[in-house]
Amino acid sequence: MNKDSSSRSKGSRMNTNTKKNHRIPAFLSKLRVRVWNTRKQGHAKSPSPFLRLSSRQIFLLVSPILSLIGLVIFMNAFFLAKKSLPHMSSCEPDSAGNLLTDILQISPEHVQYLHQLGILSEHRDSRADDNSGGDSGVSESNGCWMPRRVDAMAIIVVDALRFDFALQHLPKSVGSRLSYEKNIDSSSNNADTSSIDVDAKNEDGDGDGDGGGDDRVRERRFKDEEHKMDQVNVMDNDKNKPRPRGLSQLYKFVADPPTVTMQRLKGLTTGGLPTFADITGNFGGAYVDEDNFVQQLHDVPAYKRGMSFSTGTVLEYGGDSNGDRTNRTVQMAFVGDDTWVDLYPNQFDDSHPFPSFNTRDLDTVDDGCLLHLPRLLKAFGYQPEPGKDQLEDERKLEMDEGSEKASVPVKSDQRQHQQQPFYEVLVSHFLGVDHVGHTYGPHNEHMDKKLGQMDDVLSNIFMKIDNAPPSQCQVAFVFGDHGMTEQGSHGGGTDEETGAALFAHYSPGCGDMGPSLSFGGGNGNGNGSGNDNSNEIGAYPFSQEAFRSIHQIDLVPTISVLLGLPIPYANLGGAVPALLPPLYHRTNFDARIQNNPRGSSTSDQSGNDFELVEAPFAATTLALNAAQVWNYLSTYSSTANKLPPDALADLAEILQKATAKFNDALSFSRPQGDPKNFSNPADVGESNFDSTEYREACSLYKYFLSQATDLGKKVWTRFDTVGMSIGIGLLVVSVIFAIPSLFKNKATSCNSKPLLSAKFKPKKLERKQNLVEGLLLFIFLLFQCILLTFSNSYIVSEESIAMFMISTLCAVSTVFRYLATTMHGRSNVRSLSTAALPMIIMFCSRLDSLFVSGHGMDPIIRKFWAHSPYFFLPSLAILAVMRYGYMRIGQKRRLCEYTQGRFHMLSDMTTIGLLGKSWVEKRSVDLTRHGYKSSMAALILSAAGLMISARQLRRHVVKQNLVGNKQSKDDRPGKTIGLPLQQQDAQVLYKTTIVILKILLLIVTITGSSAAPSSVFLLIQAWALLQLMFEDSPRKMHTPMLAAIWRLVIRHTFFATGHTCSFEKVQFSAAFVATDTFHFYFSGSSLFLNTFGWDIVGIFLLSAVCKAAKRPQVYTWVCFYQLLETTTSCISVTLMRRHLFGKQKL
C-alpha cells in the first residue's frame, strides 16, 4: 500500500510537472533533463562562478557596485573645474575706448577726452626700416590700452616667502629700503656703503655673512659678476651728490587656497581663480589655456605695447611675422622652478628650468638661479649705445613735454637698426626657502642661512634697479607665491599659508610715487596700511580695506598696465593704483602743465597739479579693469555656466553707480569745447578736476572688483548639486542593501545576534557585556561614522578621536574578558594573559603615537624621535627577528618548502639591512651620501620578492582548488602555528602573510625611518587580533566589536606614520626616496603607496585572517563602517561645500 501510494504520488508529481512545463520549448526541456541526469550521476561540470551565485549572493553584490558608482558620480559632481574660455583681450587701436563705450556706456566724447589727456594709449603710424619693405606702414602705440609705465620688469618669486620673513629677515635688501625717502641722508648712504663692503668681505670669506668661507662657488661668482656689471658712476656728474635710490613698498600678499605652487603661478599670470580640481596639475603635465600676460608678451609686438615709444628704436620688425624668435630684440628670460616651463613651455626666449619636486634638495634651484642671473641682469632693460645717452634723454624729455617734434615719426636712419637683444621681463623663481620649510621647518638655522642668501641676492638685484638709466623706469616685484605653517607645510587656507609678502622696488627714473596714489595702501611704511584718512579716500569705508593688503590676482592687471598690455580676458583681480608710477613720466600731458600759469615746473607738481593728473588716471584704470571683469563674467554666464542672476544683478548695480560717478567726474572736469578741435594737448586749456569725485569713483570700482572676486570664488567652488544628490542617493541605497549582509551567514550570525535579538537568553555577565558593548558600538556608529563627519574640526582631531575609541573599546573588552575568565575557573597565567590581548592593542597604539613626526620621509631631521638611529635601528632589528621566527614556524609546521622559506627570509633580511644603511646615510653630515642606491636596491628587492611570493601563492591556491573537498593525510583539524587550523588553510595563511610582509617592507622603504617602529607595532597588533579571531566562548569577542577595533587600528596606523587627512600634510618627499629626479609614474606610485599603503596592508591582513578564521562577517562589518562613514562624509561635504575652500583659522 505504501508502495502504491508512493507510486501514485510520484505519478501525480510527474503529471503536475508535465502540465507546468507544457509551454517550455523542447530544447530547454532536453537541456534540463540532461543537467538533471548528469547531476544524478555526479559527473556534472562546475558552472561558471556567476551561475554558482545564489539570488541572495547576487543581491548582496548590489551594495559594493552601487557604492562605487555613487562615489564616482559624487566626485565628478563635486570636483567641478572652471571652464576656460578661448577669448583673448585685444591690443588693437581703440580697443580700450570700445571697451569703455560698449560695456560701461561711456560717451565717445569722454573717451576722446581721455585720449587727448594721454590717459588712454596713443597710436601713430610710422614707416618701417628700409630692410622691411620701405613703404609698409606700421602702427605704433605707447600701450595697448593705456600708456606703458615701465621699461623693464623683474619678477622675483621667493617660494613660500611669508610676510614676517620679508619684514624681519631681509635687512639688507628689504629692510634698508623700507625707511628710505626721496631725500637720502648721509646715514642711509653709509648704510648702503657698508652693505656693499659686507658683500665684498663675504666674497673673500672674511665676513660673518651667511656664506663666509663656506660660500658656494656659484654664489661668489654671482657677486663677482654683479660688481663688474654695476660699474656705473653712482655720483651725479652735475651735482656731485649720490644718486637717490628708487622708492619701495611692502604689502601683505594674500593668496587664495589651495596654496600650492602650480595654482598660485596660474593665478599670478591669468588673474583667475584656479579650482581645487586643478591640483593634480601640480605634479606635472599642466598648461595654461587662458589669456595671460606671459602669452601676451610673447605674441604682442613690442611696438604695439610702447617699447618703440620708450626706446625710439625699431623693435621686432619682421621678427614675429616669420616666427624667427632669434631676431627678436625684446625678449623674456626665465630661470628657476621648472613649474613655469610646465605652464609656459614655449613662451620664454631664454629659459633655464631646474627640477623642483625634491623637497630635500635645498640648493639646486637656487644655485641655478645664481649661475644664470648675472648674465641675464647684464641684458636686463634697454641699454642705449655709449655716447647716445644724452640724445635719448633729450628725445624722452621732448616726448614728455608734448612738443610737436615728438609727435612726428623719427626717420629710420635716425634709429638704431641693429640692437642687441635685451630682456624686457626677467622671471626668477627661488625655491630654497620652501624646501627648507618642508625639511626643517620655518625656525631653524638652515632657514636663517637660506634667508641670508636671499637677502644678498635681492640686494644685488635692487642695486641693478637703482643704477638704471635716469630716462628709464624699471621695477622689481619680489613676492612669495604662498606662505608656510609652523610645521613648514602649505596647501590649505590658514592665515599662515595665505599670508605671503610683496615687495615692489622702483628705479629713480620712475619718479615720485606720492601718497595720492596710495588710497589707503602701503607707501613704504612696511605694514601695507598706509594712509587711513577717509576724507582723502572718500566716504566709502570698504575702500580702506581694499587697499591695505593685496590679493595675488590684483597684481595681474597692475602688471598689464605697467607693461602696456591689455588686461587678461579672464582676470578677476583689481589693479592697484599705488603700484603705478606717476603718469607725467609717460604722457604728453606735461605740456598743459607747463603752459598752466599755476605752475610750470615738475618741482611744483607735488601739490594739486600732481593730483590733477593721477586722479583721473587711477579712475580710468579701474574703469577699464571693471569693464574687462564684467565682460568676462557676462560672457562666461552666457556661454559656459550660468551665474546666479541675483549676484549678477547686484554687481550690475554697483558697476552702474561707479560708472555714473565716473561720468560725473569726467563731465565736471572736461573743458568746454569740442575735443575733436584739440590738436595739441596744450590747447585743452584749464580743466577743473574734482579729486573727490574721481576718488569716489575709484572706491566704487574697487568695491565692484572685490565683489566680483567673491562671486568668482563662489562660482568656482560651485558644485553640481544634482549629481551630488544622485551620488549620495546611490550611497544611501548601498548602505541599506549592505545591512542584510551583516547577518547573512548562519555559522557566524550568532556573533552579532546577542546584541540585537531578544530571543537570545545570555547569562547575567553576558547580558551585561552585550548591553555595554552594544552601547559602545552604538556610540561608535553614531559619532565616529556619522555625527563627527559633520564637525568642522574633525579632520584636525581625528587622530585623537581614533586613539580614544581604541582605548575605550579595548579597556571595556579586557574587563569583561577578565571577569569571564575568572568566573569559569581559568585563573592561570596563560588565561589571564590571553584575556589581556585587547590591552596589548591599546598599548601599541599609545606607543606608536610617540613616533609621529609629521615628516615621514625626512630622516635627516634630528629633532624627532622616529628619525633617531636609537629608535629605527632597534626597530629594524626587532622586525628582522620577527621575520626569522616566522620562517622557523613555517618550516616546523611544514607550511612552506625549505628552499622557498629560506629564500624569502634572506631577501627580507637583506631589504631590512639596506633600509638601515640608507637611513644612516641620509642622516650623514656628508651631503654626497644620500642613501639613494641603498633605497633603490631595497625597493627592487622587495618588489621582486613580492612578485615571486604572489605567484607562489596563486599556484598554491589553484592547486588547492583542484583538490576540492578531498582532504589529504595532513589536511585534518589540529593545532598549526598555534591556531585551530587545517593544514591547507594554515598554508594559505602563511603564504598570504609572506606576501603582506613584502608589501609592508615596500611601504616602510617609501615612508621612511618613522615607519620602522610603526610596522613593528602593527604586526604585534595584527597578531593580537588574530588570536582574538580564533577564540571560543566564553571570551569570544562579538563580531561588530572586533571589526570596530580592526578598523580603528588601521586608521590609527595611518596617523602614526605622520599622515593626516589634509592636503598640506601629503608627504611629497616620498617621491624621492631612491632618486633626486622626478619621474611621473615612479614618483606618483611612491606617493600613492606612502599615503594609502598602510590601509592596503591593514585590509590585506584583515582579509587573510578572516578567511583563515572562517569569520568573514568581521570583514563585512569593517566594510560597512567604512561605507557608512563615506556616505555621511559626502552628505556633510555637500552641506558645508561653501566653506571648504575659504580661509581657515585653526
Protein Blocks (a to p, Z undefined) as FASTA:
>chain_A
ZZmmmmmmmmmmmmmmmmmmmmpcfklmmmmmmmmmmmmnopaccddfklmpcfklmmmm
mmmmmmmmmmmmmmmmmmccddddfbdcdfbehklmmmmmmmnopafklmmmmmmnomac
cdddddddfknnojaccdddfbfkbccfbfbdcddddehiafklmmmmmmmlmmmmmmpc
fbdcfklmmmmmmmmmmmmmmmnopaccfnlmmbcfklmmmmmmmmmmmmccfbdfklop
acdddddddddddddddddfklmmmmmmnopacdfklmmmmngoiacfbdcfklmmmmmc
fklnopmmmnopaehihklmnopaklpmbdcddedjfklmmmmmmlpfbdcdddfklmml
mklmmmmmmmmmmmmmmmgojaddehilmmmmmmmmmmmnopaklmpccdfklpcfbacd
ddfbacdddfklmmmmmmnojadfklmmmmmmmmmmmmmmmmmmmmpcfkbccddddddf
bdcdfkopahiacfklmmccddddddfklopadfklnnopaehiononmpabfklnopcf
klmmmmmpccfklmmmmmmmmnopacdfklcbdcdfklpccfklmbcklmmmmmpmkbcc
fklmmmmmmmmmmmmmmmmmmmmmmmmmmmmmmmmmmmmcccdfklmmmmmmmmmmmmmm
mmmmmmmmpcgdjfklmmbfklnopadddfklmmmmmmmmmmmmmmmmmmmmmmmmcccf
klmmmmmmmmmmmmmmmmmmmmmpmklmmmmmmmmpmkbccdfklmmmmmmmmmmmmmmm
mmmmmmmmmpfklmmmmmmmmmmmmmmmmmmmmmmmmmmmmmnopabfklmmmmmmmmmm
mmmmmmmmmmpnopamlmkbmkbmklpfklmmmmmmmmmmmmmmmmmmmmmnopacfklm
mmmmmmmmmmmmmmmmmmmmmmpmblklnolmmmmmmmmmmmmmmmmmmmmmmmmmmmmm
mnmmadcfklccddeehiacdfklmmmmmmmmmmmmmmmmmmmmmnomklmmmmmmmmmm
mmmmmmmmmpccfkbccfklmmmmmmmmmmmmmmmnopacbfklpcfklmmmmbcbdcfk
lmmmmmmmmmmmmmmmmmmmmmmmmmmnopaklmmmmmmmmmmmmmmmmmmmmmmmmmmm
mccdZZ
